[in-house]
């Protein structure tokens, strides 16, 4: 058995003021009540809220305080995320990993900002995995990233056994996100630690999922601290023998006989995707998607017609009519 105690802190996140002192206060309470905790995870954008006009430089006072807290409590600390204003003026949704010595050992910029709603936020391009000595390997993704299984595929291919997933979901798709969290745990045979906020920071319902897609804990809609002891040997055993002695998913993917042309942007295999409209905010009374004919995308692909992303359905029909 390789046990490790991870705690999620689900707390109210204000939009118009710093939440840093509230986070530090709850962290102190957490460690006083559950001193056996070894890692603490907060929700997405917990530090300064969901408005990117409050973006901070990477090296800021709050980060220095969190480093001191991690060192004082001798814990691994992932203080949610914050909007980072980079030196070039671009804004990213960024999370950091702080070790028990109070050092930032890794950082991660969200790869899939929640577009078209999360406007003005750039996408990151680098994955984040880190090792806890004598315990195992952890991977970090942020909120909407989990909707794209390629992100978790990459992290687990790099050896991640636990997916740390701070989220800020205050919308009606939380049920879908929870289903995705369970599916992700089963597909990639890993733990999923999913921590949401409250208030401007979400609707709560944080969860901890084991590698067999069992819900180890499901929070409700109030402030909570939930320390959970996980067993990394369960991940290793399942990846070798299969979920309940059945599907050996990662090995099956490794030994796959086929690669997927959709990942080759020049292959034309994604012609249908190019028939979809722009990534834009829905408007009142929109009829987008109601008059499209998806089968035409297959015709385009079969005819090897080049379809620029800017082409509309009318443009595509015109090209089909010309052949």
C-alpha distance (Angstrom), angle and dihedral (degrees) to the residues before:
residue distance angle dihedral
X1 . . .
X2 3.81 . .
X3 3.82 104.2 .
X4 3.78 124.0 -170.5
X5 3.81 127.8 175.2
X6 3.81 116.5 -136.5
X7 3.80 123.6 178.5
X8 3.76 128.4 -162.4
X9 3.80 120.4 -155.3
X10 3.79 113.1 -152.9
X11 3.79 107.5 -168.7
X12 3.77 143.1 156.4
X13 3.80 112.3 -84.1
X14 3.81 117.6 -155.8
X15 3.79 119.5 -148.8
X16 3.78 102.0 -152.2
X17 3.78 103.1 42.6
X18 3.77 140.5 41.5
X19 3.80 115.6 -83.6
X20 3.80 94.3 -167.4
X21 3.81 97.8 104.8
X22 3.81 90.6 46.2
X23 3.79 89.5 52.2
X24 3.81 92.3 49.3
X25 3.81 91.3 47.3
X26 3.80 91.6 52.6
X27 3.79 91.0 45.6
X28 3.81 89.9 55.6
X29 3.81 90.6 49.7
X30 3.79 90.9 46.6
X31 3.79 93.6 53.6
X32 3.82 92.7 44.0
X33 3.80 91.4 53.6
X34 3.80 98.6 36.9
X35 3.82 107.6 24.5
X36 3.81 91.4 166.2
X37 3.82 90.3 71.7
X38 3.81 113.1 118.0
X39 3.82 102.7 -176.9
X40 3.81 132.6 26.9
X41 3.81 126.7 -161.3
X42 3.82 127.1 -168.8
X43 3.81 128.3 -166.5
X44 3.78 128.9 -87.8
X45 3.83 115.0 -74.9
X46 3.80 90.1 2.2
X47 3.80 93.0 141.7
X48 3.80 103.4 62.0
X49 3.79 104.7 -0.7
X50 3.82 134.3 -111.5
X51 3.82 100.1 -56.5
X52 3.77 113.8 96.7
X53 3.77 93.1 -154.7
X54 3.81 83.4 82.4
X55 3.81 91.7 59.8
X56 3.80 114.6 149.5
X57 3.80 133.4 -156.0
X58 3.79 113.2 -102.2
X59 3.79 93.3 -110.6
X60 3.79 102.0 55.7
X61 3.79 138.4 143.9
X62 3.79 94.2 -100.0
X63 3.79 91.4 55.4
X64 3.79 90.7 51.5
X65 3.80 89.6 50.9
X66 3.80 92.6 49.9
X67 3.80 90.2 50.3
X68 3.81 89.3 53.2
X69 3.82 90.4 48.5
X70 3.79 92.9 51.4
X71 3.79 90.2 50.1
X72 3.81 92.9 46.6
X73 3.80 93.9 49.8
X74 3.83 93.9 35.8
X75 3.81 92.4 -129.9
X76 3.77 140.8 129.1
X77 3.79 106.4 -108.4
X78 3.80 131.0 -163.2
X79 3.84 103.3 179.6
X80 3.78 95.2 -160.5
X81 3.78 111.0 -104.8
X82 3.78 139.9 -68.3
X83 3.76 138.3 -160.0
X84 3.79 104.5 -94.6
X85 3.80 120.1 -155.0
X86 3.79 105.2 -150.1
X87 3.79 124.9 -148.9
X88 3.81 90.4 -99.5
X89 3.81 91.2 55.2
X90 3.81 95.6 -105.9
X91 3.79 118.3 134.4
X92 3.81 123.6 -134.3
X93 3.80 134.5 179.8
X94 3.80 99.1 -121.5
X95 3.78 136.9 -175.2
X96 3.79 129.1 -173.6
X97 3.80 136.1 -155.4
X98 3.81 116.0 -138.5
X99 3.80 120.3 -168.5
X100 3.84 126.8 -144.6
X101 3.81 89.7 -94.5
X102 3.81 89.1 62.1
X103 3.80 95.8 -108.8
X104 3.80 124.9 135.0
X105 3.79 101.1 -126.6
X106 3.80 99.1 173.9
X107 3.79 143.7 2.6
X108 3.77 135.5 -160.4
X109 3.80 134.1 -157.4
X110 3.81 115.8 -152.8
X111 3.80 109.6 -103.5
X112 3.78 98.1 -157.2
X113 3.81 113.1 41.8
X114 3.80 109.0 -162.1
X115 3.79 95.5 -97.9
X116 2.97 138.1 -141.8
X117 3.80 86.4 20.4
X118 3.81 99.9 45.0
X119 3.80 94.5 61.7
X120 3.77 122.8 174.3
X121 3.80 93.3 29.7
X122 3.80 120.5 115.5
X123 3.80 124.9 -138.7
X124 3.79 120.8 -114.4
X125 3.80 121.0 -132.7
X126 3.81 107.6 -161.3
X127 3.80 129.1 82.4
X128 3.79 123.7 -132.2
X129 3.79 125.4 -140.3
X130 3.79 125.7 152.6
X131 3.79 137.4 177.0
X132 3.77 127.9 -122.7
X133 3.82 101.8 -153.9
X134 3.82 114.5 -109.6
X135 3.82 90.0 0.5
X136 3.80 113.7 67.2
X137 3.77 149.4 -95.8
X138 3.80 124.1 -56.7
X139 3.80 131.0 -163.2
X140 3.79 128.5 -156.3
X141 3.79 129.3 -147.3
X142 3.80 131.2 159.7
X143 3.81 127.2 -129.1
X144 3.85 110.0 -76.3
X145 3.81 90.9 32.3
X146 3.81 90.1 79.5
X147 3.82 90.7 62.7
X148 3.81 86.4 69.5
X149 3.84 106.9 65.3
X150 3.78 90.1 -162.7
X151 3.81 88.7 75.1
X152 3.80 93.8 57.0
X153 3.81 90.0 39.3
X154 3.79 89.1 60.1
X155 3.80 94.3 45.2
X156 3.80 93.9 49.8
X157 3.81 90.8 44.1
X158 3.81 84.8 57.8
X159 3.80 88.7 53.8
X160 3.82 103.4 -96.1
X161 3.80 111.6 161.1
X162 3.80 97.2 177.3
X163 3.80 125.3 43.1
X164 3.80 112.4 -150.0
X165 3.78 106.8 -157.2
X166 3.82 120.7 -178.4
X167 3.80 110.4 -172.5
X168 3.77 140.2 -177.0
X169 3.78 105.6 -158.3
X170 3.77 117.3 158.7
X171 3.79 94.5 150.1
X172 3.80 135.7 96.1
X173 3.81 93.5 -96.8
X174 3.82 95.1 75.5
X175 3.83 91.2 106.2
X176 3.80 89.7 55.6
X177 3.79 90.9 47.4
X178 3.80 91.5 52.6
X179 3.81 89.8 50.7
X180 3.81 89.1 50.6
X181 3.81 90.3 50.6
X182 3.81 90.5 55.7
X183 3.79 92.6 44.2
X184 3.80 90.6 49.0
X185 3.81 91.6 53.6
X186 3.81 91.0 51.7
X187 3.81 96.7 41.6
X188 3.78 94.8 49.2
X189 3.81 99.5 28.6
X190 3.78 94.4 -127.5
X191 3.78 141.3 118.8
X192 3.80 115.5 -97.1
X193 3.80 117.3 -153.5
X194 3.80 105.1 -168.8
X195 3.83 116.5 -176.6
X196 3.79 120.9 -176.4
X197 3.80 130.0 -177.2
X198 3.80 134.6 -131.2
X199 3.80 135.7 -127.1
X200 3.79 109.2 12.4
X201 3.79 84.1 -3.0
X202 3.78 99.2 62.9
X203 3.79 147.0 -83.1
X204 3.78 98.2 -67.9
X205 3.82 118.0 -136.1
X206 3.79 92.1 141.1
X207 3.78 115.2 -179.7
X208 3.78 145.9 -165.6
X209 3.82 115.6 -145.9
X210 3.80 125.9 -170.0
X211 3.84 125.2 -142.3
X212 3.80 91.3 -92.2
X213 3.82 91.1 57.2
X214 3.80 91.8 -107.0
X215 3.80 115.1 147.4
X216 3.79 105.6 -121.7
X217 3.78 91.4 -179.1
X218 3.79 136.4 -0.2
X219 3.80 118.9 -168.1
X220 3.78 122.7 -150.7
X221 3.79 129.7 -140.9
X222 3.78 101.7 -68.8
X223 3.80 135.5 77.3
X224 3.78 110.8 -70.3
X225 3.78 142.9 168.5
X226 3.77 113.2 -153.9
X227 3.79 121.2 -177.4
X228 3.81 112.3 -169.7
X229 3.78 127.9 -177.2
X230 3.80 111.8 -139.2
X231 3.81 128.5 -169.7
X232 3.80 115.9 -136.0
X233 3.81 90.7 -166.1
X234 3.79 87.3 69.1
X235 3.80 88.8 62.2
X236 3.80 93.0 48.7
X237 3.79 94.0 46.0
X238 3.79 92.8 48.6
X239 3.78 94.0 47.1
X240 3.79 88.8 55.2
X241 3.82 101.3 40.1
X242 3.80 102.1 24.0
X243 3.78 134.2 -113.5
X244 3.81 104.1 -48.7
X245 3.78 86.7 -12.6
X246 3.82 90.6 -57.2
X247 3.80 130.0 88.6
X248 3.81 116.4 33.8
X249 3.78 91.7 -165.8
X250 3.80 103.5 171.1
X251 3.79 93.3 47.2
X252 3.79 91.1 46.9
X253 3.78 90.1 53.5
X254 3.81 90.8 46.7
X255 3.81 90.7 52.7
X256 3.82 95.2 42.5
X257 3.82 115.3 145.8
X258 3.80 93.1 -147.7
X259 3.77 136.5 55.1
X260 3.77 119.2 -151.1
X261 3.81 117.7 -111.5
X262 3.81 91.6 -160.7
X263 3.82 87.1 77.8
X264 3.80 90.7 59.3
X265 3.80 102.7 81.3
X266 3.81 90.5 -160.8
X267 3.81 95.1 53.0
X268 3.80 97.3 83.3
X269 3.80 89.6 -132.5
X270 3.79 89.6 122.3
X271 3.81 95.3 56.8
X272 3.79 91.9 122.7
X273 3.80 91.6 56.1
X274 3.79 88.9 56.7
X275 3.79 90.3 59.1
X276 3.78 90.7 63.1
X277 3.76 116.7 97.5
X278 3.80 126.1 -104.6
X279 3.79 121.3 -65.8
X280 3.80 93.9 -100.2
X281 3.77 140.4 141.1
X282 3.84 113.3 -88.8
X283 3.80 114.1 -112.2
X284 3.79 131.6 -148.5
X285 3.78 113.2 -75.4
X286 3.79 92.9 6.6
X287 3.81 116.1 172.5
X288 3.79 92.8 -169.6
X289 3.77 111.7 150.9
X290 3.80 95.7 10.0
X291 3.81 97.3 100.2
X292 3.79 99.7 38.1
X293 3.78 126.1 112.3
X294 3.81 109.0 -144.9
X295 3.82 93.2 -168.1
X296 3.80 88.9 68.5
X297 3.79 89.6 69.3
X298 3.79 88.7 62.1
X299 3.80 89.6 50.3
X300 3.79 90.0 52.1
X301 3.79 91.2 50.7
X302 3.81 93.2 47.8
X303 3.80 91.8 50.1
X304 3.82 92.2 49.0
X305 3.80 91.1 -128.8
X306 3.78 113.2 165.8
X307 3.80 109.0 -121.6
X308 3.82 115.4 -167.8
X309 3.80 114.3 -147.4
X310 3.80 89.4 -116.5
X311 3.82 92.8 61.6
X312 3.79 116.9 113.3
X313 3.80 126.0 -146.9
X314 3.80 88.5 -97.8
X315 3.82 90.2 54.8
X316 3.79 91.1 50.8
X317 3.82 92.6 48.3
X318 3.78 89.0 50.9
X319 3.81 91.0 53.0
X320 3.79 91.2 47.9
X321 3.80 90.6 50.6
X322 3.78 91.1 53.1
X323 3.82 95.8 59.4
